[in-house]
Amino acid sequence: MSGGQTTVANLFYNMSTRRIGLVGLWDLVAFDEVAGISFKDKDGVQIMKDFMANGRFSRGAEVIADASFAFVGNIDQSIDSLSK
């Protein structure tokens, strides 16, 4: 995901087309420029957190996927600030 911007439909599941998103198609989804991750859907971050914690997500019908996430990029904060 270049630039860190995506939609829940693109990443997880598109309810209108009933198609699995990137987490169901790939073994790894990499986010470039992690500091700029944003979702157009307000529940996107929570779905992402749940998926990382449980390896599953629900959007309509429950779907289980096996992709891992990798976060790549520069973060403009100190180590002390990040560790807190």
N, CA and C atoms as a LAMMPS dump frame, in Angstrom:
ITEM: TIMESTEP
0
ITEM: NUMBER OF ATOMS
252
ITEM: BOX BOUNDS ff ff ff
-5.0000000000000000e+02 5.0000000000000000e+02
-5.0000000000000000e+02 5.0000000000000000e+02
-5.0000000000000000e+02 5.0000000000000000e+02
ITEM: ATOMS id mol type element x y z
1 1 1 N 0.852 -1.158 0
2 1 2 C 0 0 0
3 1 3 C 0.902 1.226 0
4 2 1 N 1.092 1.798 -1.134
5 2 2 C 1.941 2.969 -1.234
6 2 3 C 1.242 4.187 -0.656
7 3 1 N 1.927 4.921 0.183
8 3 2 C 1.363 6.113 0.794
9 3 3 C 0.505 5.836 2.013
10 4 1 N 0.226 4.58 2.292
11 4 2 C -0.507 4.214 3.496
12 4 3 C -1.995 4.492 3.471
13 5 1 N -2.566 4.825 2.31
14 5 2 C -3.987 5.114 2.25
15 5 3 C -4.726 3.988 1.544
16 6 1 N -5.795 3.521 2.181
17 6 2 C -6.587 2.44 1.614
18 6 3 C -8.007 2.515 2.142
19 7 1 N -8.828 1.59 1.722
20 7 2 C -10.197 1.484 2.221
21 7 3 C -10.373 0.116 2.86
22 8 1 N -11.367 -0.005 3.71
23 8 2 C -11.675 -1.298 4.32
24 8 3 C -12.041 -2.301 3.234
25 9 1 N -12.79 -1.873 2.23
26 9 2 C -13.189 -2.771 1.135
27 9 3 C -11.978 -3.292 0.376
28 10 1 N -11.004 -2.454 0.12
29 10 2 C -9.81 -2.854 -0.61
30 10 3 C -8.919 -3.778 0.218
31 11 1 N -8.818 -3.505 1.495
32 11 2 C -7.912 -4.259 2.351
33 11 3 C -8.539 -5.547 2.887
34 12 1 N -9.813 -5.502 3.273
35 12 2 C -10.439 -6.646 3.931
36 12 3 C -11.525 -7.318 3.088
37 13 1 N -12.63 -6.65 2.89
38 13 2 C -13.751 -7.285 2.196
39 13 3 C -14.667 -6.216 1.614
40 14 1 N -14.999 -6.367 0.331
41 14 2 C -15.894 -5.441 -0.332
42 14 3 C -17.305 -6.011 -0.258
43 15 1 N -18.161 -5.392 0.527
44 15 2 C -19.508 -5.919 0.747
45 15 3 C -20.372 -5.822 -0.507
46 16 1 N -20.164 -4.837 -1.355
47 16 2 C -21.009 -4.7 -2.537
48 16 3 C -20.671 -5.736 -3.612
49 17 1 N -19.388 -6.059 -3.762
50 17 2 C -19 -7.053 -4.773
51 17 3 C -18.82 -8.454 -4.181
52 18 1 N -18.84 -8.524 -2.832
53 18 2 C -18.641 -9.784 -2.101
54 18 3 C -17.306 -10.455 -2.447
55 19 1 N -16.273 -9.624 -2.513
56 19 2 C -14.934 -10.127 -2.815
57 19 3 C -13.991 -9.813 -1.666
58 20 1 N -13.128 -10.771 -1.363
59 20 2 C -12.126 -10.604 -0.32
60 20 3 C -11.098 -9.571 -0.776
61 21 1 N -10.572 -8.822 0.172
62 21 2 C -9.565 -7.816 -0.134
63 21 3 C -8.159 -8.392 -0.109
64 22 1 N -7.189 -7.519 0.001
65 22 2 C -5.782 -7.898 -0.097
66 22 3 C -5.346 -8.909 0.955
67 23 1 N -5.915 -8.856 2.163
68 23 2 C -5.488 -9.797 3.208
69 23 3 C -5.878 -11.235 2.874
70 24 1 N -6.811 -11.436 1.984
71 24 2 C -7.188 -12.776 1.561
72 24 3 C -6.491 -13.234 0.297
73 25 1 N -5.833 -12.308 -0.377
74 25 2 C -5.178 -12.638 -1.644
75 25 3 C -3.669 -12.843 -1.52
76 26 1 N -3.068 -12.25 -0.507
77 26 2 C -1.619 -12.254 -0.382
78 26 3 C -1.179 -12.803 0.97
79 27 1 N 0.059 -13.267 1.047
80 27 2 C 0.633 -13.716 2.314
81 27 3 C 1.088 -12.529 3.159
82 28 1 N 1.423 -11.434 2.494
83 28 2 C 1.94 -10.255 3.178
84 28 3 C 1.385 -8.998 2.519
85 29 1 N 0.912 -8.083 3.329
86 29 2 C 0.501 -6.77 2.841
87 29 3 C 1.444 -5.764 3.488
88 30 1 N 2.202 -5.044 2.669
89 30 2 C 3.183 -4.081 3.175
90 30 3 C 2.649 -2.667 2.998
91 31 1 N 2.802 -1.887 4.043
92 31 2 C 2.398 -0.486 4.025
93 31 3 C 3.655 0.362 3.965
94 32 1 N 3.82 1.107 2.88
95 32 2 C 4.947 2.016 2.747
96 32 3 C 4.54 3.354 3.356
97 33 1 N 5.48 4.035 3.948
98 33 2 C 5.228 5.31 4.626
99 33 3 C 4.194 5.13 5.729
100 34 1 N 4.541 4.306 6.7
101 34 2 C 3.643 3.926 7.79
102 34 3 C 3.1 5.126 8.567
103 35 1 N 3.839 6.204 8.635
104 35 2 C 3.388 7.377 9.395
105 35 3 C 2.128 7.992 8.786
106 36 1 N 1.854 7.691 7.513
107 36 2 C 0.698 8.29 6.847
108 36 3 C -0.49 7.371 6.682
109 37 1 N -0.544 6.253 7.416
110 37 2 C -1.667 5.327 7.272
111 37 3 C -2.973 6.023 7.636
112 38 1 N -3.93 5.902 6.735
113 38 2 C -5.249 6.447 7.029
114 38 3 C -6.306 5.659 6.27
115 39 1 N -7.496 5.63 6.825
116 39 2 C -8.628 4.962 6.202
117 39 3 C -9.713 5.989 5.947
118 40 1 N -10.402 5.837 4.83
119 40 2 C -11.552 6.692 4.561
120 40 3 C -12.711 6.285 5.472
121 41 1 N -12.797 4.995 5.817
122 41 2 C -13.843 4.481 6.708
123 41 3 C -13.392 4.687 8.144
124 42 1 N -14.248 5.205 8.989
125 42 2 C -13.857 5.504 10.36
126 42 3 C -13.558 4.253 11.178
127 43 1 N -14.102 3.089 10.802
128 43 2 C -13.853 1.858 11.559
129 43 3 C -12.664 1.065 11.023
130 44 1 N -11.956 1.593 10.039
131 44 2 C -10.842 0.88 9.418
132 44 3 C -9.716 0.525 10.368
133 45 1 N -9.333 1.452 11.225
134 45 2 C -8.235 1.207 12.157
135 45 3 C -8.62 0.117 13.153
136 46 1 N -9.866 0.138 13.638
137 46 2 C -10.302 -0.881 14.588
138 46 3 C -10.345 -2.263 13.945
139 47 1 N -10.806 -2.359 12.709
140 47 2 C -10.81 -3.646 12.003
141 47 3 C -9.382 -4.139 11.835
142 48 1 N -8.469 -3.238 11.519
143 48 2 C -7.063 -3.598 11.349
144 48 3 C -6.469 -4.103 12.665
145 49 1 N -6.753 -3.426 13.766
146 49 2 C -6.258 -3.857 15.08
147 49 3 C -6.793 -5.24 15.432
148 50 1 N -8.089 -5.455 15.227
149 50 2 C -8.69 -6.754 15.526
150 50 3 C -8.062 -7.856 14.681
151 51 1 N -7.811 -7.565 13.409
152 51 2 C -7.201 -8.555 12.528
153 51 3 C -5.794 -8.902 12.992
154 52 1 N -5.023 -7.897 13.389
155 52 2 C -3.659 -8.16 13.845
156 52 3 C -3.655 -8.937 15.159
157 53 1 N -4.627 -8.712 16.011
158 53 2 C -4.688 -9.406 17.304
159 53 3 C -5.228 -10.822 17.177
160 54 1 N -6.21 -11.029 16.305
161 54 2 C -6.922 -12.307 16.258
162 54 3 C -6.747 -13.111 14.976
163 55 1 N -6.189 -12.501 13.93
164 55 2 C -6.041 -13.206 12.662
165 55 3 C -7.353 -13.383 11.915
166 56 1 N -8.365 -12.642 12.316
167 56 2 C -9.658 -12.708 11.636
168 56 3 C -10.337 -11.347 11.733
169 57 1 N -11.332 -11.164 10.926
170 57 2 C -12.114 -9.936 10.97
171 57 3 C -13.539 -10.271 10.57
172 58 1 N -14.456 -9.416 10.925
173 58 2 C -15.828 -9.628 10.482
174 58 3 C -16.3 -8.39 9.746
175 59 1 N -16.856 -8.625 8.629
176 59 2 C -17.427 -7.566 7.791
177 59 3 C -18.501 -8.273 6.983
178 60 1 N -19.726 -8.147 7.403
179 60 2 C -20.78 -8.969 6.827
180 60 3 C -20.634 -10.349 7.427
181 61 1 N -20.322 -11.327 6.612
182 61 2 C -20.056 -12.682 7.104
183 61 3 C -18.622 -12.728 7.625
184 62 1 N -18.366 -13.574 8.608
185 62 2 C -17.011 -13.672 9.151
186 62 3 C -16.07 -14.258 8.108
187 63 1 N -14.923 -13.66 7.988
188 63 2 C -13.909 -14.112 7.044
189 63 3 C -12.601 -14.269 7.794
190 64 1 N -11.903 -15.35 7.563
191 64 2 C -10.594 -15.569 8.171
192 64 3 C -9.561 -15.464 7.059
193 65 1 N -8.485 -14.764 7.314
194 65 2 C -7.436 -14.593 6.31
195 65 3 C -6.085 -14.797 6.974
196 66 1 N -5.072 -15.077 6.17
197 66 2 C -3.764 -15.435 6.706
198 66 3 C -2.658 -14.436 6.405
199 67 1 N -2.964 -13.271 5.927
200 67 2 C -1.918 -12.323 5.571
201 67 3 C -1.261 -11.722 6.807
202 68 1 N -0.002 -11.393 6.653
203 68 2 C 0.733 -10.637 7.666
204 68 3 C 0.832 -9.196 7.189
205 69 1 N 1.027 -8.285 8.117
206 69 2 C 1.231 -6.881 7.778
207 69 3 C 2.682 -6.517 8.049
208 70 1 N 3.26 -5.733 7.161
209 70 2 C 4.591 -5.159 7.365
210 70 3 C 4.444 -3.649 7.214
211 71 1 N 5.046 -2.92 8.143
212 71 2 C 4.965 -1.467 8.135
213 71 3 C 6.359 -0.909 7.893
214 72 1 N 6.502 -0.167 6.79
215 72 2 C 7.801 0.324 6.359
216 72 3 C 7.734 1.844 6.249
217 73 1 N 8.787 2.508 6.655
218 73 2 C 8.831 3.951 6.46
219 73 3 C 9.56 4.652 7.579
220 74 1 N 9.721 5.919 7.401
221 74 2 C 10.381 6.76 8.398
222 74 3 C 9.336 7.301 9.355
223 75 1 N 9.66 7.283 10.63
224 75 2 C 8.78 7.854 11.644
225 75 3 C 9.533 9.004 12.282
226 76 1 N 8.923 10.157 12.265
227 76 2 C 9.575 11.374 12.735
228 76 3 C 9.295 11.641 14.208
229 77 1 N 9.677 10.679 15.073
230 77 2 C 9.539 10.841 16.515
231 77 3 C 10.769 10.233 17.166
232 78 1 N 11.019 10.637 18.404
233 78 2 C 12.163 10.103 19.123
234 78 3 C 11.868 8.68 19.608
235 79 1 N 12.91 7.914 19.913
236 79 2 C 12.761 6.548 20.442
237 79 3 C 11.984 6.595 21.763
238 80 1 N 12.275 7.565 22.608
239 80 2 C 11.549 7.692 23.887
240 80 3 C 10.06 7.853 23.661
241 81 1 N 9.698 8.697 22.743
242 81 2 C 8.284 8.952 22.452
243 81 3 C 7.613 7.709 21.877
244 82 1 N 8.286 7.005 20.989
245 82 2 C 7.716 5.791 20.387
246 82 3 C 7.557 4.661 21.385
247 83 1 N 8.491 4.53 22.312
248 83 2 C 8.43 3.428 23.266
249 83 3 C 7.328 3.61 24.306
250 84 1 N 6.885 4.858 24.508
251 84 2 C 5.789 5.118 25.44
252 84 3 C 4.493 4.7 24.791
